[in-house]
Amino acid sequence: MLDKFADELREQREKSGLSLQQIAVKTRIDLKFIEAIDKGNFAFLPDLYVKAFVKQFAKTIGLDEILILKKFEAAKEGKELQLEKPVVKEEVKKSEPVKTETSVIEEKKEETVKPSVRYTEPLKTYNSSEEKKNEESEKSKRQLIFFGSAGVALFAAILLIYFLAFHKSSEIIVEETPIEEVIEQGNNRYDEETAETTTDSSAAVQSPDSLYLTFKATDTSWIYLIIDDSVVREVTLYPKSKFTFAASKEFKATVGNSGAVSLQLNNNAVEFTGTIGTVRHFKLDKTGLIYLNASPKSEQ
């Protein structure tokens, strides 16, 4: 289904007359990612970034980006998006009978014949003055309950207005940054900082027994790293950038666009083999590097 989804995007792109290079310029997305989408390869980055790129791609070639994202989600599950058809309800109007002169006269006769019905409250009688006093006391009790309930409700309303108007909440609301802004910030960072070196805070205190793993990138890629089965790091690498992390026992990692990444353990090169546009999983400790078949998970 992903191939069929990619064919739909490719056909619309050809109809729009835009080349892959032109779309890359308009969206400010690397050309290799645009080419991957056009070929139906959607495993080049985490799903969050892929959705954002597909949305920008669809918007540029004139498609409804919201509908395209729904189709993309359905294609990943091997399904085809079923669009709901509006149901049109026909209103059936009943024809009113035509009144003739004779029927009008009959209706008037019926109205004159019908007696007027009036509701009269039954007359209450009291056997003794005691019963009358009891009923009056019951009425007064009901009145007291009514006015008491009204007073409680009014007091509750006043308290609610006070807390809403004068009591300030100490809750801190954090707005989530839209994915489009994240991508734009990444593009600006790529334009302004062509070479960046970053060291993880856990590597600040050096120890002879520690392991120091450095990732170097020649192209845009991403890393999901588990340190000593407890600490999780997610990092995006830009061209000519590197990140260094420290551990006491081992590293487990998933590397996207693995052909653009090289590794160093304690300043010694590690024989890591990857492929451009593909994901690679591995485990690394003092004994060496072992490739994994699936993305690693933290044991804690």
N, C-alpha and C positions, 0 to 999 in steps of 0.2 A: 504493500500500500504506500510505502514511502516513495517508491519509484514512480508510482502513478501521481502522487502529490508533487514530486519534483518535475514531472512532465508538464503538469498544469502550470507551474511557475515558469518553466522554460518557454512554453507556447505563448503565454501572456507577455513575457519579456521580448520575444521576437516580434509580436504584434506591436509592442510599444516602440520598437526600433532602437532600443538601447543596447549597447554592448556591455559585457561584463566589466570592462575598464571604466565605462561611464557610470555604471551603478556604484562601483567602488569609490569613485570620486564624489558622487552625490551623497552617499551614505557615510563616507569616511571610515569604511570598514575595509580591512586588508583584502587585497584581491584574491588571495588563496582561500579565504573563507567564502567569498562570493562564488568562486569556482566550485567549492565543495557543495554549496547549496544547489547550484545549477546542475551538478552531477548526481544529486540525491544522497550525498554523504553528510549525515547530521551528527557525527560522533567526534567532531574535531575539538569541541569545547564542552564544558558543563551545560546542562539543559537550560539553565537560566540565561546564559549568553546566546545560545542557539536560538531560543525563542525571540530574543530581542533582535538578532540579526535577520531572522525570517520576517519579523514584523516590518523592519525597515526596508527589506528587499521588496515585500509585497506592496508597501505604500509607494515606493518609488516607481514601480511598473504599473500603478493604477488600480490595484486590487484593494478590497476591503480587508484591512489588516486584522480586525477582530474575527471575521469569518475565516480568514486563512489560518489564524492560530487555533481555532476550533477544529479545522480540518487536519492540521498538523498533529494535534493531540489524538484525534481519532485514528490517523494513519499509523502513529506509533503503536497503538493497540491492535493494529491489523483490521480496523473497521473503517467503514465509509460513513461520513457525516450524513445523517438523515435530517433534512430540513422539514420543519413542521408546516403543513399547508393550512392556511386560514379557513375556518369553517364558516360558510355564509348561511345564515339562517333567514329563511323567507317568512315574512310575516303574512299570515293568512287573515285576511279581513273578511269578517262575516257580514253579509249583506243584510241590512235592516229591512224588515217588512214594510212595505208601503202602506201607509195609513189611508184608508178611504174615508169618505164623509160619514158613512154609516158607523164605522168603528169608532170614530171620534165621538159621535153622539152616544154610543154605548158606554164609552169610558166616562163621559160626563155623568151619565145616569148612575153608574156604579159609585162615582165619587159622592154624589148627593145622597145615595142610599146608605153608604157606610157610616155607621155611628162613630163619633169621636171617642177615642179611648183615653182616659186619663188615669194616671197612677196616683192612688191615694194611699198614704201610709196608714197602716192599721193603728187604730186607737188603743193606746195602752191604758190598762186599768190596774190599779193598785189595791191589793187586799188590805193593806195596812200602811200606816205612815212609816213603819220601819223599812219596808221594801223600797219606798220612795227615797228614804235617806241613804240606803245602801247603794242605790243606783247613782245618786248624786256624788257619793264618795268615790265610786268607781270612775266616774267621768273626771273628777278632779285629779285622781291618780294618773289617768291616761294623759291629761294635760301636762302634769308635772314631768312625766317620762318624756313626752314630746319635746318640751322646752329644754329639759336637761340634755337630751341627745343633740339638739340643735346647738346648745352652748358648747358641748364637747367638740362637735365638728368645727365650729367657728374657731375655737382655741387651737385645734390641730392645723387649720388652714393658716392662722397667723404665724404659728411656729414654722411651718413649711416656707412661707414667704420670707421670714427672717433669715433662715439658713440659706435660702437661695440667693437673697439680695446682699446679705452682710457677711456671711461666713465664707471665707476664702478657703478653697481646697488646697492642700499641700501636694496633691498628686502631680507628678511631672509627666507631661505628654510629649512623647518623642515621635516626630513625624518620620515616616519611612521614605527614604530617597528613591524616586522612580528609577527604573532600570535604564531609561534613556539618559538620565543625568550621570549614572555610573559609567555608561559607555562613553559619554562625552568627556567626562573627567579623565578616563583612561586614554582617549585620543589626544587630549591636550597634554597629558603627561608624556605621551610618546613623542609629541612634536617638540616639547620644550626640554625634555631630559633624555638625550640619546644614550647616555651612559650613567647607570646608577648602581651603587653598591650598598647593600643593606645587610645588617647582621641582626639575627634574632636576639631578643633580650636574654634568652636562656643561655646564650654563648658568652655573656659578659664575664662571668667568673670562670676562668680557665683552670682545669685540673689535669694532671698527667694521665689519669684514668678515663678522661672523658673522650667521647667521639665527636668530631666536628665534621659535618657534612655540608659541602658547598654545591649549590646548583648554579650553573652558568648557562645562559640562553643566547642563542644567535638569532632567534625569532620569537614571536609572541607564543607563549605556552602557559600552562597552569599546573599547580602542584597541590595534591591532597596528601598531607604528611601526618603520620602518627608516631610520636616520640615516646619510647619506653612504654607502649601500650596504655598511655594515660593522657598525654597532651596532643591535641589535634591542631594542625595549622593548615590554612588554605591560602595560597599565594598565587598571584598572576605575575609571570615573568615577561618583561619586555625585552626587545633586542638589546644586546650588549649590557645586560644587567645580571646580577647574581645575588643569591641569598645564602646565608650560612646559619646552620642550626646545630645545637649541642644536645647530646644524649649521653646517658651513662651505660646503656646496654645495646640498644638497637634502634633502627629506623624502619618503618614500613611506609610505602608511598605509592601513589598513583600519579603518573605524569602524562599530561595531554600534549599532543604535538611532540612526542618523545624524541623524534629525530633532530630537534633543534636544541636538545638539552644535553649537557655533559656534567659528570659528577667528580668530586674530589673528596676523599676521606682523610682527614688530618693532613691536608695539603698534598696527598698522593692521588694520582689519577685512578679512577675506577673504570674497569672495562664494562661500560653500559652501552647497549645497542638498542636504538630506537628507530622509528620510521616517521617521516614527516606526515602529519595529519592523523596519526594513530595514537592510541592510549597504551601505556605499558605499566605493569604493576611489579613491585619488587620488595624484597626484604634485605636489609644490609646491617651487618654487625662486624665484630673484629675478625670473624672467620671468613668473611667474604660476602658476595652478592648472590641472592637466589631470586629468580623470576617467579612470580605468582600468576595463577590463572584467573583470579578475580580481585576486585578491589578490596584491600585490607580493611578490617574493622577493629575498633578499640575493644579490649577485653574488659574494660571497666565501665 
